[in-house]
Amino acid sequence: MPTYRRGGHVRDDDDGVERECELCDWHCVADSYPALVREYQTHLRTDHPKAWLRA
């Protein structure tokens, strides 16, 4: 299950994958890349719908 911190780069190491939003301070660390993408897309769709439509 991903953990969150409101605060873009992606980090991939033994602890999981990490992504920050380029539009706000949202931040996620997930166990897998597919989980990270799912959480990031959900964040964009909810908080930045115009950016999500362009993605």
C-alpha positions as CSV (number, residue, x, y, z in Angstrom):
1,M,0.0,0.0,0.0
2,P,1.4,3.4,-0.9
3,T,2.3,6.0,1.7
4,Y,1.8,9.7,1.1
5,R,3.4,13.0,2.0
6,R,2.1,16.2,0.5
7,G,5.3,17.9,-0.9
8,G,8.6,15.8,-10.3
9,H,10.9,13.1,-9.9
10,V,10.6,9.4,-9.6
11,R,12.9,7.4,-7.3
12,D,13.2,3.6,-7.8
13,D,15.2,1.6,-5.2
14,D,14.8,-1.3,-2.8
15,D,12.3,0.7,-0.7
16,G,9.9,1.1,-3.6
17,V,9.2,3.8,-6.1
18,E,8.5,7.5,-5.4
19,R,6.9,10.3,-7.3
20,E,6.3,14.0,-6.6
21,C,3.6,16.0,-8.4
22,E,5.1,18.9,-10.5
23,L,1.9,20.9,-9.9
24,C,1.7,20.8,-6.1
25,D,3.4,19.3,-3.0
26,W,1.7,15.8,-3.3
27,H,4.1,12.9,-2.9
28,C,3.7,9.1,-3.0
29,V,5.9,6.1,-2.3
30,A,4.6,2.8,-3.5
31,D,5.7,-0.8,-3.5
32,S,5.6,-1.1,-7.3
33,Y,5.6,1.1,-10.4
34,P,2.0,0.1,-11.4
35,A,0.7,1.0,-8.0
36,L,2.6,4.3,-8.2
37,V,1.1,5.1,-11.6
38,R,-2.4,4.3,-10.4
39,E,-2.0,6.6,-7.4
40,Y,-0.5,9.4,-9.4
41,Q,-3.3,9.2,-12.0
42,T,-5.9,9.2,-9.3
43,H,-4.2,12.3,-7.8
44,L,-4.2,14.1,-11.1
45,R,-7.8,13.2,-11.9
46,T,-8.9,14.5,-8.5
47,D,-6.7,17.5,-7.9
48,H,-5.7,18.6,-11.4
49,P,-8.3,17.4,-13.9
50,K,-7.1,19.6,-16.8
51,A,-3.6,18.2,-16.4
52,W,-5.0,14.6,-16.2
53,L,-6.9,15.1,-19.5
54,R,-3.6,16.2,-21.2
55,A,-1.7,13.2,-19.8
